[in-house]
């Protein structure tokens, strides 16, 4: 892996959940360039950015937090993956709810185009 641009991050390992959409905000922030137009992207080096990852496919989605990860099948209306089955059900349900809300917001914006 290459070096980061800002010296304060050199040699540090950052453990933050994210996905490919976060690359834009992370790199632009390193270059001190605005990145607000990438509203679905977060700066992974910002300690205040939320620690989560979202992914989707043609008929489902996944949502991960440090406490839990779930994948949901929209066709079957059921969770098809739960990372840690020992996690309290309330946290698993909250993770699923966040994933549904994120998917709903993306879909709503998509329909507005």
Beta strands, then each sheet from edge to edge (+ up, - down):
strand 1: 52-57
strand 2: 60-65
strand 3: 69-73
strand 4: 78-82
sheet 1: 1+ 2- 3+ 4-
end
